Amino acid sequence: MSMRIGRGVLLGVPAVFLLVFFALPVGTIVLTGLRPEGSLDLGVVPRVLGDPVVRRVAWFTLWQAVASTVLTLLVGLPGAYLLARVKFPGRAAVRAAVTVPFVLPTVVVGSAFLAVLGPRSPVNTALTAVFGEGAPSLDLRRTVTAILIAHVFFNYAVVVRTVGGLWSLLDPRLEEAARTLGASRWQVLREVSWPLVRPAVASAAAIVFLFTFTSFGVVLILGGVARATIEVEIYRATVQLLDLPLASVLALLQLAAVSAALLVYGRLQRRVTAQPLRSAASTARPPRTMGERTFLAVNLAVIAVLLVLPLAVLVERSLATDAGYGWDHYTALFGSTRNTVLAVAPLEAIRNSVLYGLAATLVALVVGGCAATVAARPGWTGRTLDRALMLPLGTSAATIGFGFLIALSRPPVDLRGSWLLIPAAQALIAVPFVVRTLLPVLRSIDQRLREAAAVLGAPPRRVWREVDLPIVGRALLGAAGFSFAIAVGEFGATVFLARGQTPTMPVAIFRLLGRPGIANFGQAMAMATILMAVTAGAIATIDRLRVGQVGRF
Amino acid sequence: MLEIRDVRVHYGAHPAVDGVDLDVGEGEVVAVLGPSGCGKSTLLRAVAGLEPLTDGRIVLDGRDLGRLRPDQRPVGLMFQDHALFPHRDVGGNVGFGPRMQGLPDTEVQARIREALALVDLVDTERRAVQELSGGEQQRVALARALAVRPRLLMLDEPLGSLDRALRDQLLVQLPDVFARVGCGVLYVTHDQDEALTLADRVAVMRAGRLCQIAAPEVLWRRPADEFVARFLGLHQIVDAEVTAGAAATVFGTIPVTDVPDGPVRLLVLPDALEVADDAGEGEPGLDGEVTRRRFSADRSLLVVAAAGREWEVPAPPGPTDRRPGSSVRLRLHPDRVHVLPGPSAQDHAPA
């Protein structure tokens, strides 16, 4: 009897959470969009879709996502090979460094690229130093180029982790066999390596496409007024134009596109062929030939310029003042009791972020933990729940934030003005990562261990505590760190929900960036640096715990 | 045909192959035998061009292979655990090499059929490699290596993952395939049965060096040192003292030729001892007590305790009353005793 109740709780918690915080808000948006005057009006769909502005936005969203995906693969695949197969001093450190951008808040990434690509960037300082005053000045702000580069920066880790993860497990003797059979290096790549890693490349491409198609923070900060993805347009329609039908139809459009992409992704995942896999440690070798050393050097240079430089410049900008370098922007953040832009002391934003983040982490762990326990058991219930919890990941954060705003502020669920809304939205986005982290570990527990404990007299709950929990504990800590990083950096949904007096760090950065003046810019950079340190710290903790599966799909 | 000259392969400071000289003649099968980690696979990989040489030369048909990439070397390598391409069917695997050689499709197909016929797998081209049994995968891997018509065929523990029955079956088939292909064969294994059955010559390798290169019969009768003897499963080794052409042993005094005076180690070959109750007191031999009976492969052995240790002796044919506890006299045939040169190898018995 108690077993059945336990089962019900495990299934019920994630199911109710998903129902209230995902199905209800998103469903409400769909209905609001289609029923502007209380009765179903499908006419709004062609009206919106026929609008040339909407068409332009949709077209831009699509092509920049495709371009970003192609670029990320071009830059990321050599990196994936390098980190999977080539042994060199500092490889572990490089691999960890490459992961950092993936978990950085979009606002931080946007700020970093604003700093690198803007007129005051060190690149321009260097150009002026070399060519004098007449030197060409680089200013890529508000260009597509800036957006694309930032997307590559962001998603490099997805390619490295997804493709490199498989690549490092592939038996290197397959490639050696092809070599002894007379295949040149190029032929080995085309005939053996490529077909074997293609499924991983395809799923990495699908994920990058998904992330860039729904890109919000980066485009909002780097794109300016002229460039908008559907996601950004939803935000503008809601916050600036107050045009709810437009926002609803756009959200529907995005849902449809994302669902299609997820469907393709699911298909690709199923086609992965069984392969003889080796332990990752045995497949890497140090570079031997001149060509291999050049390959190593070029890739490390790419990583340095693409991934490290923007973050270094971000820190540099946060320290740059009118009179050289100093802590001015940081003291301004902590010193002023009331900031005109934020309406509150900046310190408040940091406090808010941490508190919301902790609450979101707790919620995500409880919901994700229950879901993973159910999903680890065989049967369709677990599989369905697992897939359903992936949905928020594919849904735009803006849609979720917007949905919260209109659905959860009236009966049956009236949370209007409640501080709970923000952690709930953040947890919704963190839960899939928690499940992804816990599930492989739970599945790897030998069923005979549980059986042994049961035979030795442990009732079901005791089995869980004595066997599952100690083994999963480490992964649970990793999931907690990851959830916290995601929650603290979450921007898309939070920007809808954070009210004037309760901004989080990303929201504060965005508001600071929106104001003119070098002081505001510097303070934004300082805040972004602090945020980067917080998320990177959370991720470094995970790396210490060696939770291998985090962030891999 | 193949000449390996003072080849060294170092991994960092560790010498995996530490100065090896070895020849393989036209149509000759040479087995490299040694415990795991002795460097035998590394030697194969070096010949294939997969490991760079730290020093030395590898010459095939008078051509130095040193500057050639793996794909330019006319050798075939069959990997341990096959390394079949999982994304290609049997035909795709076997035809891979000919395709890389740029042969026209009809020729590729002919090569596939030819190679599959060699390993007795006709009409399996369209099957997926995952569906094949272990023995079939083994033969496909062999066919794949043969389809490029290599000048030298190399096999790395080809029978390692097979069960006994399948292994014995392939041990019979392999010499036939080798004979029909006619190229040189370099065969790496840790199993002395395989090496002694298949090879014209066996090279025993230890810690990156070759200890002995000899025909199987010679290797078995006259192992170069105690390590080789023990690796071949010959453990009946005794101490002796030589004085003027006679060795004093626990069996009594036996004649030895060309051995200087002093302490030596003697290898007592498995067929050197026999049960002989009729033996006279003057003959070399030992009195002992039967401890148990043991079957090994096709033979029945008596385990006899004598002179403070146990000896294995072929059991006499026919019904026997030699139960455990009964006493027995062993006779030693002095011509089946081999003097082991070199220092005692007690400390490096094979694992």
Interface residues (C-beta under 8 A of the other chain):
Chain A: D171 R173 L174 E176 A177 A178 R179 T180 L181 G182 A183 S184 Q187 E191 V192 P195 L196 T273 A274 Q275 P276 R288
Chain B: R45 A48 G49 L50 P52 R69 P70 D71 Q72 R73 V75 G76 L77 F79 Q80 D81 A83 F85 P86 H87 F96 G97 M100 Q101 Q130 R144 A145 V148
